[in-house]
Amino acid sequence: MNQLDAVLFDLDGTLIDTAPDFVRTLNLMLEEKNKAPLPASAIRQQVSNGARAMVELGFGLKEGEPGFKELWQQFLDMYYDRLAVDTQVFPGLNSLLEQLEAKQVPWGIVTNKPSRFTIPLLEQLALSERCAVAICPDDVTHRKPHPEPIYKACSAINADPSNTIYIGDHVRDIESGKNAGNVTIAVSWGYIPQDQDPLDWNADHTLDSPQALEKLVLSFC
C-alpha cells in the first residue's frame, strides 16, 4: 500500500453491534407463536446471515418451505419498526472513526444488509453524515463475496482499491476484499459461528479487539 485512501467496514458484527435487536425481534416472534425463546448466543452467531437465517434458526424452516416467506416478512417488518433500540457502534470503534476523520481519511460501509435497513440505521446512530459511502446489495448486481460492491464504494470516493482497507467478520468479507485487491482485516468480535475460525480466512490481518484495529489502521496513515 502506497498510501491509505479509505477504510471500508462491513456493517453487522464489524462496525455495529446489531445483534441485540435481532435477538429481541426473533424472541418476540417466538413468543407470539408460543415457542420458547432462544439464547442470545445462538442468535448472535447467525446475525451476519440475515433474516432468512433467523427464520431457519427460530422455526426450523428453510427458504421455499410452506410458511417461510410469511415468517421472513414478519421478521423484516418487526425489525424495521425498531431498528436501533439496543444497536450501537462496537465499544472502542468510534475512536477509530474520529481519528480517521481527523486525518481526513474517508471511511464507509460495504454490506449485504439491504439499504431499507442500512440507511435509516446509520441515520439513527448519527453516522450517516460521517460515512463517506454506503454500498448495499440493492446498489449492485453482485453482492459480496464478489468485489463489485467494494469497487463501487472505492469509485464513489475516488479511492484506489489497492490503497483501501476492508474490515469484516465473515469469510465472504475477506474474500470480497481480497478479490478487490484491498488490504483485508478479519475481526473476531463479530457474529462468527462456533465451527469457524477467522484465522482460516487468510486475511492479511486478524484482530481480536477494536483497540488493536485502531492501532493497525492508523499505522497505515
C-alpha positions in Angstrom: 0.0 0.0 0.0 1.5 3.3 -1.1 -0.9 5.4 1.0 -4.2 5.0 2.8 -7.0 6.2 0.6 -10.0 4.8 2.5 -11.2 2.4 5.2 -14.3 0.3 4.4 -16.2 -1.7 7.0 -18.8 -4.5 6.9 -21.7 -3.3 9.0 -23.3 -6.0 11.2 -20.8 -7.6 13.5 -17.9 -5.4 12.4 -18.7 -1.8 12.9 -22.1 -2.0 14.6 -23.4 -4.5 17.1 -26.9 -5.1 15.7 -27.3 -8.5 17.4 -29.4 -7.2 20.4 -32.2 -6.1 18.1 -32.1 -9.3 16.1 -32.3 -11.2 19.4 -35.2 -9.1 20.6 -37.1 -9.4 17.3 -36.7 -13.1 16.9 -37.7 -13.9 20.5 -40.7 -11.6 20.2 -41.8 -13.6 17.2 -41.2 -16.9 19.1 -43.3 -15.6 22.0 -46.1 -14.7 19.7 -46.1 -18.3 18.3 -46.0 -19.8 21.8 -42.4 -21.0 21.3 -39.6 -20.9 23.8 -37.1 -18.1 23.4 -33.6 -18.8 22.1 -30.4 -17.9 23.9 -28.8 -14.7 22.6 -25.5 -16.5 22.0 -27.2 -18.8 19.4 -28.9 -15.9 17.6 -25.7 -13.8 17.5 -23.8 -16.4 15.6 -26.4 -16.2 12.7 -26.9 -12.4 12.5 -24.5 -11.9 9.6 -26.6 -14.3 7.6 -29.7 -12.1 7.9 -33.4 -12.5 8.3 -33.6 -15.8 6.4 -31.2 -17.3 8.9 -33.3 -16.0 11.8 -36.4 -17.8 10.4 -34.5 -21.0 9.9 -33.0 -20.9 13.4 -36.1 -20.0 15.2 -38.7 -22.0 13.3 -36.7 -24.8 11.6 -37.9 -23.8 8.2 -35.8 -23.5 5.0 -36.5 -21.0 2.3 -39.2 -22.3 -0.1 -40.9 -24.4 2.6 -44.6 -23.5 3.5 -44.8 -20.7 5.9 -41.2 -19.5 5.5 -42.0 -16.4 3.4 -44.6 -15.1 5.8 -42.3 -15.5 8.8 -39.4 -13.9 6.9 -41.6 -10.9 6.0 -42.8 -10.6 9.6 -39.3 -10.6 10.9 -38.3 -7.9 8.4 -41.2 -5.7 9.3 -40.8 -6.1 13.1 -37.1 -5.4 12.9 -37.6 -2.3 10.7 -40.1 -0.9 13.1 -37.5 -0.8 15.9 -34.1 -0.8 14.2 -31.9 0.8 16.8 -33.3 0.1 20.3 -30.2 -1.6 21.6 -27.9 -1.4 18.5 -24.7 0.6 18.8 -21.2 1.0 17.4 -19.0 -1.6 19.0 -17.2 -0.1 22.0 -13.9 1.5 21.0 -14.6 1.8 17.3 -15.9 5.4 17.4 -12.4 6.4 18.5 -11.0 4.9 15.2 -13.7 6.8 13.2 -12.8 10.0 14.9 -9.1 9.5 14.2 -9.8 8.8 10.5 -11.9 11.9 10.2 -9.3 14.0 11.9 -6.7 12.7 9.3 -9.3 13.3 6.5 -9.3 9.6 5.6 -12.8 8.7 4.3 -14.5 5.7 5.8 -17.5 3.9 4.5 -19.7 0.8 4.6 -20.0 -2.2 2.2 -22.6 -4.5 3.5 -25.0 -7.2 2.4 -27.7 -5.6 4.6 -30.4 -4.0 2.3 -30.5 -0.2 2.1 -34.0 -0.3 3.5 -32.4 -1.1 6.9 -28.8 0.3 6.4 -29.6 3.9 5.6 -32.1 4.5 8.5 -29.9 2.6 10.9 -26.9 4.9 10.0 -29.2 7.9 10.5 -30.5 6.8 13.8 -26.9 6.2 15.1 -25.9 9.6 13.8 -23.4 8.1 11.4 -24.9 9.0 8.0 -23.3 12.4 7.8 -19.9 10.9 8.8 -19.9 8.0 6.5 -18.4 8.8 3.1 -20.2 6.0 1.2 -22.6 3.1 2.0 -23.0 0.3 -0.6 -25.8 -2.2 -0.1 -26.7 -5.3 -2.1 -29.5 -3.4 -3.9 -26.9 -1.0 -5.2 -25.0 -3.6 -7.2 -25.5 -6.6 -9.5 -23.3 -8.9 -7.4 -23.1 -8.9 -3.7 -20.2 -10.0 -1.5 -18.0 -12.1 -1.9 -17.9 -10.6 -5.4 -15.7 -7.5 -5.5 -18.3 -5.3 -7.2 -19.6 -3.6 -4.0 -16.1 -2.7 -2.9 -15.2 -1.4 -6.4 -18.3 0.7 -6.4 -17.6 2.2 -2.9 -14.0 3.0 -3.9 -15.1 4.6 -7.2 -17.6 6.8 -5.3 -14.9 8.3 -3.1 -12.1 8.2 -5.6 -10.1 5.6 -3.7 -7.7 3.2 -5.2 -8.8 -0.4 -4.1 -5.1 -1.3 -3.6 -4.8 1.6 -1.1 -8.0 0.7 0.7 -8.6 -1.4 3.8 -11.6 -3.6 4.1 -12.7 -4.9 7.5 -15.1 -7.7 8.2 -16.3 -10.5 10.5 -17.3 -13.1 7.8 -15.3 -15.2 5.3 -17.2 -13.5 2.5 -16.0 -10.1 3.6 -12.4 -11.2 3.4 -13.0 -12.9 0.0 -14.6 -9.8 -1.3 -11.8 -7.6 -0.1 -9.1 -9.9 -1.5 -10.9 -10.1 -4.8 -10.9 -6.3 -4.9 -7.2 -6.0 -4.1 -7.8 -4.5 -0.6 -5.7 -4.9 2.5 -8.1 -7.2 4.4 -8.7 -7.3 8.2 -10.8 -10.0 9.9 -12.1 -9.2 13.3 -13.1 -11.8 15.8 -15.7 -9.8 17.9 -18.4 -10.3 15.3 -21.0 -13.0 14.7 -18.8 -16.0 14.0 -20.3 -19.5 14.1 -18.6 -21.9 16.5 -17.3 -24.1 13.7 -15.4 -21.2 12.1 -12.0 -19.7 12.9 -11.2 -16.3 11.4 -7.6 -17.3 11.1 -8.7 -19.8 8.4 -9.9 -17.0 6.2 -6.4 -15.9 5.2 -7.0 -12.2 5.8 -3.9 -10.0 5.7 -4.5 -9.4 9.4 -6.8 -11.0 12.1 -7.5 -8.9 15.2 -9.3 -9.6 18.5 -10.1 -6.0 19.7 -11.1 -2.6 18.5 -8.1 -1.2 20.2 -5.8 -3.4 18.1 -7.7 -2.5 15.0 -7.3 1.2 15.7 -3.5 0.8 16.2 -3.1 -1.2 13.0 -5.3 1.0 10.8 -3.6 4.2 12.0 -0.2 2.7 11.2 -1.1 3.0 7.5 -1.8 6.7 7.8 
